[in-house]
């Protein structure tokens, strides 16, 4: 179990849906349910967004989203992170290889060793999502698991930040990192 003061780092290439996912998670933490309507009007994150999600009256967990435009700086945010939630646009075949390359670069860093990872295959409700077999093959999950070591784990989740599908599952995974 890790300290609640250590954030879950939320990364992914630009346009993957990180900001909307955080908005959904924040609404879920406030209301206890996935709201049918959340403002989906988001702009690409240029810096760092921090969202605190209430666990109970005295504790909260912190999500730290670092925008895709800041990809060269991502490694410096890994040291204090409890875990990584990596968001992938599962409907964008053109970005898939770049997203997978960025993900593997992170997994190969010493500061990632032993950290749990959640890969959110986002935008599964898009008109033409990529087959899960294609996204998993591009991300070579066994290579990632090997790089992270025995303490690290990689969990994948089909989701839609737009509709809220499986956002509660992402929240359960994050709470599980802290044992709450």
Residue frames relative to the residue before (quaternion, step in Angstrom):
aa qw qx qy qz dx dy dz
X 1.0000 0.0000 0.0000 0.0000 0.00 0.00 0.00
X 0.2525 -0.7771 0.5624 0.1263 3.58 -1.03 0.82
X 0.6392 -0.5294 0.4041 0.3845 3.54 -1.30 0.39
X 0.5102 -0.6388 0.4797 0.3187 3.57 -1.05 0.74
X 0.5996 0.5777 -0.3649 0.4166 3.60 1.17 -0.42
X 0.6086 0.5191 -0.3603 0.4799 3.61 1.21 -0.25
X 0.3500 -0.7811 0.4740 0.2068 3.61 -0.62 1.04
X 0.4106 -0.5896 0.6094 0.3354 3.50 -1.40 0.19
X 0.2897 -0.7574 0.5648 0.1532 3.54 -0.71 1.11
X 0.1446 -0.7838 0.6016 0.0527 3.58 -0.83 1.03
X 0.0619 0.8099 -0.5715 0.1167 3.54 -0.47 1.29
X 0.2513 0.7321 -0.6147 0.1518 3.53 -1.35 0.27
X 0.5990 -0.5671 0.4066 0.3929 3.58 -1.13 0.51
X 0.6998 -0.4816 0.3295 0.4120 3.55 -1.27 0.40
X 0.8172 0.2640 -0.2058 0.4691 3.54 -1.01 0.86
X 0.4537 0.7103 -0.4412 0.3083 3.61 1.23 0.09
X 0.5578 -0.6237 0.3856 0.3889 3.59 1.16 -0.51
X 0.2782 0.7981 -0.4934 0.2053 3.59 1.22 0.43
X 0.6913 0.4941 -0.2907 0.4398 3.59 0.79 -1.01
X 0.6688 0.4820 -0.3052 0.4766 3.58 0.92 -0.84
X 0.6089 0.5352 -0.3520 0.4679 3.60 1.04 -0.70
X 0.6608 0.4934 -0.3122 0.4716 3.62 0.92 -0.84
X 0.6195 0.5311 -0.3388 0.4683 3.58 1.03 -0.75
X 0.6514 0.5093 -0.3055 0.4722 3.59 0.98 -0.85
X 0.6665 0.5026 -0.3019 0.4605 3.59 0.89 -0.92
X 0.6355 0.5278 -0.3233 0.4615 3.57 1.01 -0.80
X 0.6576 0.4957 -0.3029 0.4796 3.59 0.94 -0.88
X 0.6383 0.5248 -0.3221 0.4619 3.59 1.01 -0.80
X 0.6596 0.5031 -0.3110 0.4639 3.59 0.95 -0.84
X 0.6748 0.5015 -0.2951 0.4538 3.59 1.03 -0.74
X 0.8105 0.3081 -0.1300 0.4809 3.57 0.86 -0.98
X 0.4315 -0.7049 0.4616 0.3224 3.58 1.17 -0.47
X 0.7556 0.2611 -0.1910 0.5695 3.58 1.23 0.11
X 0.5260 -0.5969 0.4926 0.3527 3.55 -1.27 0.38
X 0.3376 -0.7621 0.5235 0.1766 3.54 -0.52 1.23
X 0.4911 -0.6746 0.4543 0.3118 3.60 -0.94 0.81
X 0.7946 0.1924 -0.0976 0.5675 3.59 1.09 -0.66
X 0.0690 0.7474 -0.6547 0.0895 3.51 -0.77 1.15
X 0.5526 -0.6153 0.4396 0.3506 3.57 -0.96 0.84
X 0.1643 -0.8208 0.5448 0.0504 3.56 -0.46 1.24
X 0.4787 0.6588 -0.4442 0.3735 3.58 1.25 0.20
X 0.1643 0.7899 -0.5651 0.1724 3.56 -0.05 1.32
X 0.2580 -0.7227 0.6172 0.1736 3.52 -1.27 0.50
X 0.6325 -0.5429 0.3676 0.4124 3.60 -1.08 0.53
X 0.4294 -0.6897 0.5239 0.2558 3.55 -0.98 0.90
X 0.2331 -0.7815 0.5671 0.1150 3.53 -0.83 1.02
X 0.7799 0.2758 -0.1371 0.5449 3.56 1.11 -0.65
X 0.6669 -0.4344 0.3978 0.4563 3.50 -1.00 -1.00
X 0.1140 -0.7663 0.6298 0.0557 3.56 -0.92 0.96
X 0.1383 -0.7852 0.6011 0.0544 3.55 -0.92 0.95
X 0.0453 -0.7810 0.6227 -0.0147 3.54 -0.88 1.04
X 0.1831 -0.7650 0.6101 0.0949 3.56 -0.89 0.98
X 0.1555 -0.7915 0.5886 0.0540 3.57 -0.77 1.08
X 0.4031 -0.7257 0.5049 0.2365 3.57 -0.67 1.10
X 0.2532 -0.7444 0.6036 0.1320 3.55 -0.97 0.99
X 0.7422 -0.1349 0.1129 0.6466 3.53 1.04 -0.92
X 0.7818 -0.3586 0.2161 0.4620 3.60 -1.22 -0.20
X 0.7954 0.3136 -0.1577 0.4941 3.59 1.07 -0.56
X 0.7609 0.3330 -0.1920 0.5228 3.61 1.20 -0.19
X 0.0063 -0.7703 0.6372 0.0234 3.52 -1.22 0.57
X 0.3063 -0.7136 0.5882 0.2260 3.52 -1.24 0.41
X 0.3346 -0.7644 0.5284 0.1566 3.52 -1.06 0.80
X 0.1526 -0.7404 0.6492 0.0842 3.51 -1.08 0.91
X 0.1053 -0.7905 0.6025 0.0302 3.55 -0.87 0.96
X 0.1173 -0.7933 0.5967 0.0309 3.55 -0.44 1.26
X 0.0962 -0.7584 0.6432 0.0423 3.54 -0.86 1.01
X 0.4848 -0.7261 0.4157 0.2549 3.55 -0.57 1.22
X 0.6257 -0.5684 0.4005 0.3536 3.52 -1.21 0.60
X 0.6071 0.5642 -0.3498 0.4367 3.58 1.14 -0.60
X 0.6895 0.4611 -0.2652 0.4915 3.57 1.25 -0.42
X 0.1936 0.8408 -0.4888 0.1289 3.58 1.24 0.37
X 0.6555 0.5072 -0.3538 0.4335 3.67 0.83 -0.72
X 0.7043 0.4572 -0.2589 0.4775 3.60 1.19 -0.48
X 0.3962 0.7524 -0.4608 0.2542 3.61 1.22 -0.19
X 0.6577 0.5423 -0.3517 0.3869 3.64 0.75 -0.89
X 0.6545 0.5289 -0.3394 0.4203 3.61 0.98 -0.68
X 0.6465 0.5138 -0.3200 0.4644 3.61 1.22 -0.34
X 0.5544 0.6564 -0.3762 0.3469 3.60 1.21 -0.31
X 0.5753 0.6499 -0.3819 0.3177 3.60 0.97 -0.80
X 0.7937 0.3167 -0.1755 0.4888 3.60 0.75 -0.93
X 0.5138 0.6774 -0.4041 0.3374 3.58 1.26 -0.05
X 0.4444 -0.6799 0.5228 0.2585 3.54 -1.15 0.73
X 0.7938 -0.0476 0.1098 0.5964 3.55 1.06 -0.83
X 0.3316 -0.7141 0.5788 0.2123 3.53 -1.36 0.17
X 0.0969 -0.7223 0.6814 0.0671 3.53 -1.03 0.93
X 0.0879 -0.8136 0.5747 -0.0019 3.56 -0.47 1.24
X 0.1903 -0.8124 0.5479 0.0608 3.56 -0.54 1.24
X 0.0997 -0.7970 0.5956 -0.0091 3.54 -0.86 1.10
X 0.3615 -0.6826 0.5874 0.2416 3.57 -0.99 0.85
X 0.1993 -0.8316 0.5130 0.0753 3.56 -0.18 1.32
X 0.6432 0.4924 -0.3443 0.4746 3.58 1.23 0.29
X 0.6659 0.5091 -0.2839 0.4655 3.58 1.29 -0.10
X 0.2453 -0.8061 0.5265 0.1133 3.56 -0.08 1.32
X 0.6397 0.5492 -0.3315 0.4234 3.60 1.07 -0.65
X 0.7259 0.4167 -0.2398 0.4919 3.61 1.07 -0.67
X 0.4795 0.7200 -0.4235 0.2690 3.58 1.18 -0.42
X 0.6861 0.4782 -0.2978 0.4603 3.63 0.81 -0.93
X 0.6541 0.5025 -0.3165 0.4685 3.60 0.97 -0.82
X 0.6449 0.5182 -0.3140 0.4657 3.56 1.00 -0.80
X 0.6601 0.5002 -0.3022 0.4720 3.58 0.95 -0.87
X 0.6439 0.5174 -0.3258 0.4600 3.60 0.97 -0.79
X 0.6516 0.5000 -0.3134 0.4767 3.59 0.97 -0.82
X 0.6344 0.5327 -0.3210 0.4589 3.57 1.01 -0.81
X 0.6951 0.4664 -0.2860 0.4664 3.61 0.84 -0.91
X 0.5774 0.5560 -0.3805 0.4612 3.57 1.10 -0.57
X 0.6556 0.5037 -0.3059 0.4722 3.59 0.97 -0.86
X 0.6714 0.5205 -0.3039 0.4313 3.59 0.85 -0.97
X 0.6793 0.5032 -0.2869 0.4506 3.57 1.11 -0.64
X 0.5497 0.6182 -0.3991 0.3955 3.60 1.24 -0.18
X 0.5607 -0.6253 0.4208 0.3429 3.62 -0.94 0.79
X 0.6475 0.5386 -0.3256 0.4298 3.62 1.05 -0.69
X 0.6331 0.5167 -0.3388 0.4664 3.62 1.25 -0.16
X 0.4769 0.7034 -0.4324 0.3014 3.58 1.20 -0.44
X 0.8370 0.1877 -0.1644 0.4870 3.55 -0.82 1.05
X 0.5622 0.6088 -0.3984 0.3932 3.61 1.20 -0.13
X 0.4295 -0.6729 0.5273 0.2910 3.59 -1.01 0.72
X 0.1553 -0.7884 0.5933 0.0472 3.55 -1.09 0.80
X 0.1133 -0.7376 0.6614 0.0747 3.51 -1.12 0.83
X 0.1363 -0.7514 0.6399 0.0851 3.56 -0.82 1.02
X 0.1639 -0.7799 0.6009 0.0616 3.55 -0.67 1.16
X 0.2151 -0.7454 0.6211 0.1105 3.54 -0.55 1.23
X 0.0934 -0.8497 0.5189 0.0045 3.58 0.13 1.32
X 0.7912 0.3240 -0.2635 0.4468 3.53 -1.38 0.31
X 0.2320 0.7924 -0.5255 0.2055 3.57 1.04 0.78
X 0.6490 0.5054 -0.3148 0.4736 3.58 1.28 -0.25
X 0.4050 0.7099 -0.4765 0.3239 3.61 1.28 0.13
X 0.6712 -0.5279 0.3313 0.4013 3.61 -1.14 0.50
X 0.8159 0.1017 -0.0334 0.5682 3.61 0.98 -0.77
X 0.0050 0.8120 -0.5836 0.0076 3.61 0.37 1.11
X 0.5309 -0.6076 0.4804 0.3439 3.55 -1.18 0.56
X 0.5567 -0.5869 0.4471 0.3817 3.60 -1.06 0.57
X 0.5747 -0.6100 0.4123 0.3571 3.55 -0.99 0.80
X 0.6095 0.5598 -0.3581 0.4324 3.60 1.02 -0.72
X 0.6545 0.5107 -0.3102 0.4633 3.59 1.07 -0.72
X 0.6698 0.4817 -0.3109 0.4719 3.59 0.92 -0.82
X 0.6637 0.4970 -0.3097 0.4653 3.59 0.96 -0.82
X 0.6351 0.5173 -0.3350 0.4657 3.60 1.01 -0.73
X 0.6516 0.5138 -0.3202 0.4570 3.60 0.95 -0.83
X 0.7293 0.4281 -0.2382 0.4776 3.58 1.05 -0.73
X 0.2265 -0.8178 0.5110 0.1370 3.61 1.26 -0.08
X 0.0978 -0.8690 0.4839 0.0325 3.54 0.62 1.22
X 0.6120 0.5448 -0.3656 0.4416 3.62 1.04 -0.58
X 0.6167 0.5276 -0.3391 0.4757 3.57 1.04 -0.74
X 0.6514 0.5126 -0.3153 0.4621 3.59 0.95 -0.86
X 0.6574 0.5124 -0.3141 0.4545 3.59 0.91 -0.90
X 0.6402 0.5184 -0.3190 0.4687 3.57 1.01 -0.80
X 0.6695 0.5052 -0.3008 0.4539 3.59 0.91 -0.90
X 0.6869 0.4921 -0.2841 0.4531 3.59 1.01 -0.78
X 0.4459 -0.7048 0.4486 0.3213 3.60 1.17 -0.40
X 0.7268 -0.4653 0.2915 0.4126 3.54 -1.30 0.20
X 0.6534 0.5159 -0.3301 0.4449 3.59 1.07 -0.62
X 0.6622 0.5115 -0.3014 0.4572 3.57 1.11 -0.63
X 0.0781 -0.7782 0.6200 0.0617 3.51 -1.19 0.49
X 0.2219 -0.7485 0.6095 0.1378 3.53 -1.21 0.55
X 0.0588 -0.7715 0.6333 -0.0156 3.53 -0.78 1.14
X 0.1536 -0.7825 0.5951 0.0994 3.58 -1.02 0.75
X 0.0720 -0.7971 0.5994 -0.0156 3.52 -1.17 0.71
X 0.3073 -0.7026 0.6120 0.1933 3.56 -0.90 0.98
X 0.1196 0.8112 -0.5599 0.1192 3.58 -0.81 0.95
X 0.1535 -0.7323 0.6444 0.1578 3.48 -1.43 0.02
X 0.3119 -0.7445 0.5609 0.1836 3.56 -0.53 1.15
X 0.6119 0.5701 -0.3517 0.4205 3.60 1.09 -0.61
X 0.7769 0.3162 -0.1740 0.5159 3.61 0.78 -1.00
X 0.4826 -0.6654 0.4365 0.3660 3.58 1.19 -0.48
X 0.3960 0.7372 -0.4707 0.2796 3.58 1.27 -0.01
X 0.8698 0.0377 -0.0944 0.4828 3.55 -0.89 1.11
X 0.3480 0.7225 -0.5180 0.2976 3.60 1.18 0.38
X 0.6170 0.5426 -0.3439 0.4546 3.60 1.05 -0.71
X 0.6212 0.5306 -0.3402 0.4656 3.60 1.09 -0.63
X 0.6237 0.5183 -0.3353 0.4796 3.59 1.06 -0.71
X 0.6395 0.5186 -0.3194 0.4691 3.58 1.01 -0.81
X 0.6390 0.5180 -0.3261 0.4658 3.61 0.96 -0.82
X 0.6333 0.5192 -0.3355 0.4657 3.59 0.98 -0.80
X 0.6717 0.5009 -0.3017 0.4549 3.59 0.88 -0.92
X 0.6466 0.4977 -0.3191 0.4820 3.58 0.94 -0.82
X 0.6345 0.5499 -0.3240 0.4360 3.59 1.02 -0.78
X 0.5674 0.5885 -0.3816 0.4314 3.59 1.10 -0.60
X 0.7520 0.3696 -0.1879 0.5124 3.56 1.05 -0.84
X 0.4748 -0.6896 0.4326 0.3345 3.59 1.26 -0.01
X 0.5741 0.5720 -0.3971 0.4307 3.62 1.08 0.64
